[in-house]
C-alpha cells in the first residue's frame, strides 16, 4: 500500500480560469493526494482565501466539489463561490475539487453484497480519513465540511448524509442518480432510517437538493424528496429541496449552486444587513462590540474561527463616516480592520483619513506611512495597479504634510 503524502506540486495559472482576477480567492493550486483507501493518486485543485496569507489564525469552512473533471461546471461553481464571498453572501472558504474519471466512477457505487469494502466506502474513507485531516494539518480548515455532488456523485453525497452525517456538516445534491447504483443498497431507506433515528448528528446539518422538472433523475430523487416533505424532520436537519423549472441534467448545478450556498449560509449573509437595518450604529459605544458578538454566535454555528470580512468592516466604518459624520467611531472600526487584517493597507489609509478629519495629523501620518509600506509589499495588485495606488497614496501624504505645517 502506498503511504499517504500531501504535496503541493505547483501554482497553476490556468488560462481558462484565471483570465479574470479572482476577487477573494488565490489563484488555483494543484495538490497531490496519494490515497491508501482507494490505492489511487488524485490531483486536486485547491483555492485558498486571499486573506489566508495574512491571517494564519483564521479557520475557514471547507467546500469539497466532486466532479472536478467537468471543467465548465466546476470552474463556474468556483467563480460563483468567489463572487458570493466578495458580496458577503457566504463566508470566506477553502474550495477543493475532486476528479472522477470513468474508472473512478466505480468509487461512487457499492460492490454488491460488500457494503463495508465497497467503492463508495473507500471513497468516503479517502475523504474523511485522509483528505480532510491532511487539509486541516496544512491549511486553516474549520470543523465545517460541505460536500457537493452531481448525478452519480450526488448519490455519493446522499449516501454520506445517510451513513456519516456526524463526520461533516452540509451537503448539496444536484440531480442525484439515486437508482442505488445498480446495487442492493437502498439509499432512500437508509436516508429515512438516519432521520428517524434518535441519534443526533451532534451539530446542525444543512442539506440542499435540486433537480430539473423534466429530467429522468426527478424520479430517482423522489423518495427522499417525498419523505422530507411528508414527515416531521429533526430540528438539527436544515433542509431545502427545489425543483428547477426547465432545468436539464447538466444545467442544474450551475443554476442551483448560488441558491444552495445561500441557503446553507443564510445566517452569515443576513448578519451585516440585519445589523445595518436595525440602525445599531447609532449606539456608538456598543455597536462594534455587538457586531463582533454576532460573529461568535456564527462561529459556533458553523464551527469556524472567522473574523468580520473586509466588506463588512468597510460598510460599518463608512456608514459612521458618511451617514453620521462620526469620525471617531469610523476610526475605531477601521482600526479593528487593521487589527484583523494587519497587511491590508486600505484600512490604515481609512484610519488616517478619519484621524485627519479629527485634526490628529501626527497619527494620520503614521498610518499613511505604514499603509505605504504594506502597499509596496502587496502581492494582490498588478504592477500597473500598484504604481497607480502608490501614486495616489503619495498625493495623500503630500496633502497631509501641507496641512500639518
C-alpha positions in Angstrom: 0.0 0.0 0.0 1.2 3.5 -0.7 1.8 5.8 2.2 -0.2 9.0 2.4 1.5 12.1 1.1 0.2 15.5 0.5 2.5 17.7 -1.6 1.9 21.0 -3.3 3.0 20.5 -6.9 2.7 23.9 -8.4 0.8 27.1 -8.7 -1.3 26.8 -11.8 -2.2 29.9 -13.8 -4.9 28.1 -15.8 -5.6 30.3 -18.8 -9.2 29.3 -18.9 -10.0 30.1 -15.2 -7.6 33.0 -14.5 -8.3 35.2 -17.5 -10.1 37.4 -14.9 -8.7 38.0 -11.5 -10.2 36.2 -8.6 -11.7 38.7 -6.2 -11.4 36.8 -2.9 -9.6 33.6 -3.7 -6.0 33.0 -4.6 -5.1 31.5 -8.0 -5.8 27.7 -8.1 -3.1 25.4 -7.0 -2.8 21.7 -7.7 -2.2 19.3 -4.8 -1.5 15.6 -5.0 -3.2 13.1 -2.7 -1.9 9.5 -2.6 -4.7 7.6 -1.1 -4.3 4.3 0.7 -8.0 3.9 1.0 -8.6 3.6 -2.8 -4.9 2.9 -3.8 -5.1 5.8 -6.2 -3.3 9.1 -6.7 -5.6 12.2 -7.1 -4.5 15.6 -8.5 -6.9 18.0 -6.8 -7.5 21.7 -7.4 -7.5 23.9 -4.3 -8.4 27.6 -3.9 -7.5 29.4 -0.7 -8.9 32.7 0.5 -6.6 35.6 -0.3 -6.7 36.8 3.3 -5.4 33.3 4.4 -1.9 34.6 3.5 -2.1 37.2 6.2 -4.5 35.7 8.8 -2.9 32.4 10.0 -5.4 32.1 12.9 -8.5 32.1 10.6 -10.3 28.8 10.3 -12.4 28.5 7.0 -15.3 26.3 6.0 -14.2 23.6 3.6 -16.2 23.2 0.4 -15.5 19.9 -1.5 -16.8 19.8 -5.0 -16.9 16.4 -6.7 -16.6 16.1 -10.5 -13.7 18.4 -11.0 -13.3 16.7 -14.4 -16.4 18.6 -15.6 -14.4 21.7 -16.0 -17.1 24.1 -17.2 -19.3 23.3 -14.3 -16.5 23.1 -11.7 -15.0 26.4 -12.6 -18.4 28.1 -12.9 -19.1 26.9 -9.4 -15.7 28.2 -8.1 -16.4 31.6 -9.7 -19.8 31.6 -8.0 -18.2 30.9 -4.6 -15.7 33.8 -5.3 -18.5 36.2 -6.1 -20.7 35.2 -3.1 -17.7 35.6 -0.8 -17.0 39.0 -2.3 -20.6 40.1 -1.7 -20.5 38.8 1.9 -23.2 36.3 1.0 -21.2 33.4 2.3 -18.1 33.3 4.5 -14.5 33.1 3.1 -14.0 29.4 2.4 -11.4 26.9 1.1 -12.5 25.2 -2.1 -11.2 21.7 -3.2 -12.1 19.8 -6.3 -12.0 16.0 -6.7 -12.0 14.5 -10.2 -13.9 11.3 -11.0 -13.0 9.8 -14.4 -14.7 6.8 -16.0 -12.5 4.5 -14.0 -13.1 6.3 -10.7 -16.8 6.4 -11.1 -16.6 2.9 -9.6 -15.9 4.7 -6.4 -19.3 6.2 -6.4 -21.1 2.9 -6.1 -21.1 -0.2 -3.8 -19.8 -3.6 -4.6 -22.9 -5.7 -4.5 -23.2 -7.6 -1.2 -20.0 -6.0 0.2 -21.1 -2.7 1.7 -18.2 -2.2 4.1 -15.5 -2.7 1.4 -17.4 -1.2 -1.5 -16.0 1.5 -3.7 -18.2 4.2 -2.2 -17.0 3.3 1.3 -13.4 3.5 0.1 -14.1 6.9 -1.4 -15.6 8.3 1.8 -12.7 6.9 3.8 -10.3 8.7 1.4 -12.3 12.0 2.1 -12.9 11.8 5.8 -9.8 9.8 7.0 -7.2 11.2 4.6 -8.1 14.3 2.7 -9.8 16.3 5.4 -7.3 15.6 8.2 -4.4 16.5 5.9 -6.0 19.7 4.8 -6.6 20.6 8.4 -3.0 19.9 9.2 -1.7 22.2 6.4 -4.3 24.9 6.0 -6.8 26.8 8.2 -9.7 24.4 7.8 -12.5 24.7 10.2 -14.7 22.0 11.6 -17.2 22.6 8.9 -17.1 20.5 5.7 -19.6 20.7 2.8 -19.8 18.1 0.1 -21.2 19.0 -3.3 -22.1 16.3 -5.8 -24.0 16.0 -9.2 -25.6 12.9 -10.7 -23.5 9.9 -9.6 -21.6 11.9 -7.1 -24.9 13.3 -5.8 -25.6 9.6 -5.0 -22.3 9.5 -3.2 -23.2 12.7 -1.3 -26.6 11.5 -0.3 -25.1 8.2 0.9 -22.6 10.1 3.0 -25.6 12.0 4.6 -27.3 8.7 5.4 -24.3 7.0 6.8 -21.8 9.6 8.0 -23.7 12.8 9.0 -21.5 13.0 12.1 -18.4 13.4 10.0 -19.4 16.5 8.1 -21.8 19.5 8.3 -23.5 20.1 5.0 -24.4 18.6 1.6 -25.5 19.8 -1.7 -27.0 17.2 -4.1 -27.8 18.1 -7.7 -29.9 15.7 -9.8 -28.9 12.6 -7.8 -28.5 9.3 -9.7 -30.2 7.6 -6.8 -31.0 4.3 -8.5 -28.9 2.7 -5.8 -26.0 2.5 -8.2 -27.2 -0.9 -9.6 -26.6 -2.4 -6.2 -28.7 -4.0 -3.5 -28.2 -1.0 -1.2 -31.4 1.0 -0.7 -30.3 4.6 -0.3 -33.7 6.2 0.3 -34.4 3.7 3.1 -31.0 4.4 4.8 -31.7 8.2 4.5 -35.1 7.7 6.2 -33.6 5.5 8.9 -31.0 8.1 9.7 -33.5 10.9 10.1 -35.9 8.7 12.2 -33.1 7.6 14.5 -32.9 9.1 18.0 -29.2 9.6 17.4 -28.2 13.2 16.9 -25.5 14.4 14.5 -24.1 16.4 17.3 -24.5 19.6 15.3 -26.8 21.3 12.9 -26.7 19.6 9.4 -27.5 21.6 6.3 -28.9 19.8 3.2 -29.9 21.3 -0.1 -31.0 19.3 -3.1 -32.4 20.2 -6.6 -33.4 18.5 -9.8 -34.8 19.6 -13.1 -38.5 19.2 -13.5 -38.3 17.2 -16.8 -35.2 15.2 -16.3 -35.3 11.4 -15.6 -33.5 12.0 -12.3 -36.5 13.6 -10.9 -37.9 10.1 -10.4 -34.7 8.9 -8.9 -34.7 11.5 -6.1 -38.5 11.5 -5.5 -38.3 9.0 -2.5 -36.0 11.3 -0.5 -37.9 14.4 -1.6 -41.3 12.9 -0.6 -40.0 11.7 2.7 -38.7 15.2 3.6 -41.9 16.9 2.6 -44.3 14.5 4.3 -42.7 13.8 7.6 -41.5 15.6 10.7 -37.8 16.1 10.3 -35.5 16.6 13.3 -34.7 20.3 14.1 -31.0 19.8 13.6 -31.5 18.9 9.9 -31.9 22.1 8.0 -33.1 21.1 4.5 -34.4 22.5 1.3 -35.4 20.7 -1.9 -36.1 22.6 -5.1 -37.4 21.5 -8.5 -35.9 23.7 -11.2 -38.4 24.6 -13.8 -37.0 23.9 -17.2 -33.7 22.8 -15.7 -31.8 20.0 -17.6 -29.4 17.5 -16.1 -26.2 19.4 -17.0 -27.7 22.8 -16.3 -29.0 22.2 -12.8 -25.6 22.5 -10.9 -24.8 25.9 -12.5 -28.4 27.1 -11.9 -28.6 25.9 -8.3 -25.2 26.5 -6.8 -25.8 30.1 -5.8 -29.2 29.4 -4.1 -27.7 26.3 -2.5 -24.8 28.0 -0.9 -27.0 31.0 0.1 -29.4 28.6 1.8 -26.7 26.9 3.8 -25.0 30.1 4.8 -28.1 32.2 5.2 -27.3 33.2 8.7 -24.0 34.6 7.6 -25.5 36.5 4.7 -28.1 38.2 6.9 -25.7 39.3 9.6 -24.5 42.6 8.2 -27.8 43.6 6.6 -29.8 42.9 9.7 -27.3 44.8 11.8 -27.3 47.8 9.5 -31.1 47.9 9.1 -31.6 47.9 12.8 -29.5 51.0 12.9 -27.3 49.6 15.6 -24.7 52.1 14.6 -26.5 54.8 16.5 -25.3 53.2 19.7 -21.6 54.2 19.1 -20.2 52.6 22.3 -21.8 49.3 21.8 -22.3 48.7 18.1 -18.9 47.3 17.1 -18.9 45.0 20.2 -22.4 43.9 19.4 -21.5 43.1 15.8 -18.4 41.1 16.9 -20.6 39.2 19.3 -22.7 38.1 16.4 -19.6 36.6 14.9 -19.1 34.5 18.0 -22.6 33.0 17.5 -21.9 32.4 13.8 -18.6 30.7 14.5 -20.3 28.4 16.9 -23.0 27.6 14.4 -20.5 26.9 11.5 -17.7 25.5 13.7 -15.4 28.1 12.3 -13.0 30.8 13.6 -13.8 33.7 11.3 -13.5 37.4 11.8 -15.6 40.1 10.1 -15.0 40.2 6.3 -13.4 43.3 4.9 -16.5 44.4 3.1 -18.5 44.2 6.4 -15.9 46.4 8.2 -16.0 48.9 5.3 -19.8 49.0 5.4 -19.9 49.8 9.1 -17.0 52.3 9.1 -18.3 54.1 6.1 -21.8 54.5 7.5 -20.3 56.1 10.6 -18.3 58.4 8.5 -20.8 59.4 5.8 -24.2 59.0 7.5 -23.3 60.3 10.9 -20.1 62.3 10.4 -18.8 60.3 13.3 -15.1 60.1 12.5 -14.1 58.9 16.0 -16.3 55.9 15.6 -15.2 55.2 12.0 -11.6 55.4 13.1 -12.3 52.8 15.8 -14.0 50.5 13.2 -11.1 50.8 10.7 -8.6 50.2 13.5 -10.4 46.9 14.1 -9.8 46.2 10.4 -6.1 46.9 10.9 -6.1 44.5 13.8 -7.8 41.7 11.9 -6.0 42.4 8.6 -2.7 43.9 9.5 -1.3 43.9 6.0 -4.4 45.5 4.3 -3.1 49.0 3.6 -6.6 50.2 2.8 -7.7 50.1 6.4 -4.6 52.0 7.5 -5.4 54.7 4.9 -9.0 54.8 6.2 -7.9 55.3 9.8 -5.6 58.1 8.6 -8.4 59.9 6.8 -10.7 59.7 9.8 -7.9 60.9 12.1 -7.2 63.7 9.7 -10.8 64.9 9.9 -10.4 64.9 13.7 -7.2 67.0 13.4 -4.9 64.3 14.6 -2.3 64.9 11.9 0.5 63.1 13.5 -1.5 59.9 14.0 -2.8 60.2 10.4 0.7 60.5 9.0 1.8 57.4 10.9 -1.0 55.3 9.5 -0.4 56.7 5.9 3.3 55.8 6.1 2.5 52.3 7.5 0.0 51.9 4.7 2.6 52.8 2.1 4.9 50.1 3.4 2.1 47.5 3.1 1.1 48.7 -0.3 4.6 48.2 -1.7 4.7 44.7 -0.3 1.2 43.8 -1.7 1.0 40.7 -3.8 -2.6 41.1 -4.9 -2.2 44.1 -7.3 -0.9 44.0 -10.8 2.2 46.2 -11.4 0.0 48.8 -13.1 -2.5 48.9 -10.2 0.3 49.0 -7.6 2.0 52.0 -9.4 -1.3 53.8 -9.6 -2.1 53.1 -5.9 1.3 54.2 -4.8 0.9 57.5 -6.7 -2.5 58.1 -5.1 -1.1 57.4 -1.6 1.9 59.7 -2.2 -0.5 62.5 -3.0 -2.4 61.9 0.2 0.9 62.1 2.2 1.9 65.3 0.4 -1.5 66.9 1.1 -1.4 65.9 4.7 2.2 67.4 5.1 0.9 70.7 3.7 -1.9 70.8 6.2 0.2 69.7 9.1 2.7 72.5 8.5 
